[in-house]
Amino acid sequence: MIQVSVIIPIYNIERHLPQCLDSIIHQSIEEIEIICVDDASTDSSPGILTKYATRDKRIRVINQQTNTGPGAARNAGLTIASGTYVIFLDSDDWFEADFLESMVRRATETDADVTICRAVEFDTQTEKELPSEWMLKTQYLPAESFSPIEIRDYIFQFTYGMAWDKLYRRVFLQQTGLSFPPLRNSEDLAFVFPSLLAAKRIAVLDSILVHHRVNRFTSVSNTRSSQPQAPYEAFNIVKDFLEEQGLEETYRRSFLNWAMEFLVWHVSNMDDEDVRRDYYMRLRAYWLPSVGFEKYPVSYYYSRFSYVKYLLAKYAPYSIFITVVKIYKRQKRLLEKRR
């Protein structure tokens, strides 16, 4: 019986793909299937997949004829998955040998629909690990397993909207009908947060099992400029889910605190200056007013700094906002170098 279906979207990742695949085929648990969805790569990634599939019969390769993005690629893999559990991994990351076994054990012990582990970021340019405690904030959690309602004020804060550190019960995904939207970025969160809200039980494993690569020049996180409206579309998917499921009032405070930080954060992380300015104008004119942050007092929000950034984005001239953001990022980098 297949315990875990490992689904990996792949696009032009020849440099890091072997390390990723090696860390998966050598997992301590053998009852897995590895579904690799090649999203119309133009480099040597397809050849690497063919070589690995010949060596390990657990590897199944889906070849997309056109590039559809990571969300659609994950959906394609999910349609043929047969494991008790499903996990969506990134093709440039690598994993501890007991990663899947440990996750399955925790999920089984706690009867969890979603199981989350700790990860660490690895900077591709400096080849150094980065402080990554923010990825899993255990201080918000009442126990190692819990229901969403038990952390109603922090459901959007205790973890981030990334899929690669989360193991899902496949039956749970079938019953909820959750899938990834066809966005080029931010698609993870439009799947992850609804899954956390829908889960009957969530479990965490406070061990670093994933090494997540960042600061790749060609990564999806560095191509936000190609679809700058995607974050707002993903935000609306989560918002609509809350409303459709009658959960808006229950999780409103956590959601609004997350939304305030999330929407403004993207302004400072757009690569293209023209696109960034356009995003800022849309954010200020349409997106922020549509959420209604100012209906609630300052004390409603967890971070005063996030609230200040929000006020700057809404009222300050673009040049002042960007100057403040650049100063903040410069100071943050200096602090990181001193650690």
N, C-alpha and C positions, 0 to 999 in steps of 0.2 A: 504494500500500500504506500502510495506517495504521501509523505507527510507535508512537504512544502513545495509549492510552485514558485520558483524564483523567476520573476519577469524583469527583463532588462531591455530598455529601449537603447538603440545604438545608432549613432550618427557621426561619422568621420572622427573616430576616436582611436585610430590605429596605435598611437603612442602609448596609451594607458590601458587598452583593452586586455592584453595578455595578463597583466598584473591582477586585474579585476577577475577574470575568468579563473586564473590559477587559485585565487583565494576562495572561490566558490566550489570548484571541483574537489578541493582538498578539505572540505568541511568535515567535521567529525561525524555528522549525520549523513548517511548515504542515500536514504530514501527520499530523494528530491528529484524534481525535473527542472531543467534550466531552459527557460523559453527566451531566446534572444530574438528581438524584433529589430531587424536592420531597416532603418528608415531611409532607404535609398542613398546609402553612403556612396561617396565618389572617391574615397581613398582605399586603402587596403583592408579596411575592416571586414568586408564580406569574405575575403580570402582567409583571414584569421579565424573567422567563425567556422568556415568550412573545415579548416584544419582541426580545430578543437572538437567539432561535432563528430569527426571521423575517429578521434581518439576516445571520446566519452559519449556513449550512447544516451546518456541522460540529457544531452543538449539537443534542443529542437530549435531550428532556425526558421523564422518567418521573414521573407523578403518583401518589403513594401516597394511598390513600383514608383511611387512618388513620395516626396518628403512631406509628411503630415504633422510632424511635431511630436514631442514626447508623450503628450496626453493620449492622442489617438493610437500611438504605438503601444502604450500600456494597455489600452482597451482591447487591442487586437490580441495581445498575449493573454489577457484575462478570459477571452472567449473560449480558449482551448485549455485553460488550466484545469487540473484535476486533483490537486493536492488538498489535504485537509485545511492547510493554511496557505496564504498567498503573501508574498512580499515583493515590493517594487523597488529595485535597486538601480543606482546610477552606474553607468559603464566606466567611469573614471575613478570610482572609489574602490577600496579593498577592505577586507573583513577578517576579523579574528577567526581562528580555526573552529572555535566552539560557538560561533555567532548563532547559527540557525538552531543548533541543538539546545542552547541556553534559552533562546526565545520560545521555542516550542514547549520546553519544560515549564517555563513561567506561565505561558498561556494555558497549558493543561492544568497546572496546579490551581490557577485562579479562575478558570472557566471564563477567560476574557475574550471579548470580540476583537479588541485591539490591544496589542502588547508593544511597548515602546522601550527602547534601550538608549543608553547614552552613546554619544559619538564625539569625535574630536576632529577639528579642522586641520588640514594639511595644506600649507601654502606652496603651490607649485613653483613659484618663482624663487622663494628663499629656501625651500625644502625644510621648513621648520613647522612644527605643530604650534597651533595658536590656542590661547585660552578659550575654552568652549563650554564653560559651565552654564552659560546662558541657554544652551540648547535644551536642557531638561532642568526645570526649576523645582526640585523636590521639596523645597520649603513650602510650596503651596499645597502639597498633597497630604491627605489624612492617613494614608497607608500605602502599601505596595500595590494594592488593587482597590478600586473604588468605582462608584457609579458617577456619571457626569453631574448629577444634581448635587453630589457631595462637594464638588468644587465649582459650583455655579458662578462664583465671582472671579474665577481664574481659569476657566476652561480654555480660553483663548491665550492665556499667558504661560501656562506651565510647560507647554511644548510649542514648537513652531510648525508651520504648515508644510512640512517636508514629508514625503512618503517613504524615503529610504531607511528610516529608523523605526518603521512600524510594521508589525506582523498582523495580518488580518485573518480571521476565520472566514474561509471561503463561503460557507453557507450564509454567514452574516451579510456578505457583499451581495449574494444572490437575492436574499430577502429584502434588502433595502434598495436594490437596483442602482446603487451608486456607480458612477463612472467619471472619468476625467473629461473636462470640457476641451474642445479643440482650440486651445490657446497656445501661443508660442512661449509664454512665460506666465508665472503665477498660477498655472493650472493645478499644481500640487495642492495648494491651500483650498481650492474649490472642491476638492475631493476629501482632503484630510479633516477639515473642521466639521463638515456634515457627518463624517464617519464617527468622530468623537461624540457629537451630539446625539447620534442615533444608537450608539453602543449601549448595551445593558451593563457591561462591565469593562473597565480599562485597567490594564496592569502595566507596571514599569519594572525595568531591570536596571538598577543603578550601576552598570558596568560599561566601560568603553569597549564596544564591539565593532564599531564602524569608523573607518578613517575616510573622512569626506574631503575630497580635493577641492580647493578653491583657487581663485586667481589664475584661471586658465584664460588665455586671450580669446579663445574661440568657444567658451562655454555659453550655455543658454543664459546664465545670469549676466553675461556681458553683452547680450543682444536685446536688451529691453527696448532699445530705440526702434527696433523694427516693428514692434507692436505696442506702442506706449499706452494704448487704451486697455490692454489686457489686465493690469492690476485692478482697474475699476470694474471691469466685467467680472473678474473673479470675486471681487468684493460683493457685487450684487448677487452672484450665485449663492454665496453664503447667507446674505441678508434675506433673499427670497426663501431659502430653506428654513430659516428660523420662523419666518412668517407663515409659510405653508404648513409647518408642523406645530404651529401654536406655541413656539418656544421663545418668541421675541421678548416677552416680559421677563421670563425666568432668567435669561442670559444677557439681558440688555446691558448691564454695567460692564461685564467682561468684554462684550462685543464692541461697545463704543470705545473703550480704552484701547483695544487692539486696533480698531479702525482708524482712530486718530493718529496713532504711530505709523501704521501701515501705509496709508494714503500719502502722508507727507514725506515718508522715507524715500519714496521713489523719485522725488524731485532731485535729490542730491545724488542719485545713483544712475541717472541717464547719461550715456556717453556723448551723445550728440547734443550740442548746445541749442540748436534750433528746436529739436524735439523736446528738450528739457523745458525750454521757455513755453512751448505750446502746451505741454503737460501742466505746467504751473498755472497758465491762464485758464485751462479747463478746470483744474482743481479748485481754483479760486472762484471762478464764475458759476460753476455748476455742481461739482462733486461735493465739496465741503458743505455748501448750503443745503444740499439734498439730505444730508445725514442729520442735521439738527443738533450739533454738539452743544450749542449755547443754551439749549433748553435746561441744562443741568449746571449746578454750581461747580466752581473749581474743585471743591472737595470731593466731587464725584469721580475725579480722575486720579489715577495712581501716581503718575509721574508729572511733576511740575515742569520738568524740562520738555516733555512731550507737549504739554499744554502751551508752553511758550513758543515752541516751533509751530504749532497749529496757529496761534495768533499771528505770528510773523507771516506764515503762508497766506493767511486770509486778509491781512491788513497792510503789511509792509510792501514797499516797492520791490520788484523782482531783484534789483541789484543789491539791495540791503539784505534780503533773505539769503541770496547766494553767498554773499560775503560772510555772513554769520555761519552758514553751513560749512564753508571752506575753513574758517578759523577753528570750528569745532572738530572737524575731521583731522586737521593738522595737529591739534592738541591731543586727540585720541591716539594718533600714530606715535607721537612722542612718548606717551604713557606706555604704549605697548612695547616700544623698544627698550624701555627701562626695566620691564619685568624680566 
